[in-house]
Amino acid sequence: MKYLIVGLGNIGEEYKDTRHNIGFTVLDALAGASNTSFTDKRYGAVATMKYKGRDLILLKPSTYMNLSGNAVSYWLKKENIPLENMLVIVDDLALPAGSIRMRPKGSDGGHNGLSHISSILETTEYPRIRVGIGNSFSKGRQVDFVLGKWSKEEKKFIDERAAVVAEMIKSFTFAGLELTMTAFNKVGKVAPPEAEKPASKPE
């Protein structure tokens, strides 16, 4: 049984460790813990791994966030993976930094990556994990905040949360969506310590 695990983000060194790239951060954590690595392929960097008899294809789109649907559509078709076996990991301004919420479907919530995926696939009914990045920015500074990098303290905290999401991904492929939501959503609601909350401006 195959699964497509998509972590959303933007390619390029300037976007590394930014809040908007939390999807890449999660997949890097999962690949690293599974002793696999990414290879540049069509529409993205791809890694493969096995978990309890399941084949996982990890995809970090190279299309930039606003065209994420092109990469998702291509790899779903190429690997003949049903939509219910796809999981998208995405950042969420509406959740406190480090909070995690899994859903079977839903709106894009103003996220350009999800919006393009839903537009290309012509549906919003696909599983996703939203990882909170907080919203500690002043008026007019949302773009700077989203594309800003984590501080050293924040990065340590987010890496710890990324490891939790990696476990959720493995649970999704083995135990299924509903059981994973039941097991993890209740422990996903956390907030970073006061000192580790994102600053109003990127570093």
Secondary structure, DSSP 8 states (H G I E B T S, - for coil): -EEEEEE----SGGGTTBGGGHHHHHHHHHHHHTT---EEETTEEEEEEEETTEEEEEEEESS-GGGHHHHHHHHHHHHT--GGGEEEEEEETTS-TT-EEEESS---TT-HHHHHHHHHHT---S-EEEEE------TT-HHHHHTSB--HHHHHHHHHHHHHHHHHHHHHHHT-HHHHHHHHGGG------GGGS--SS--
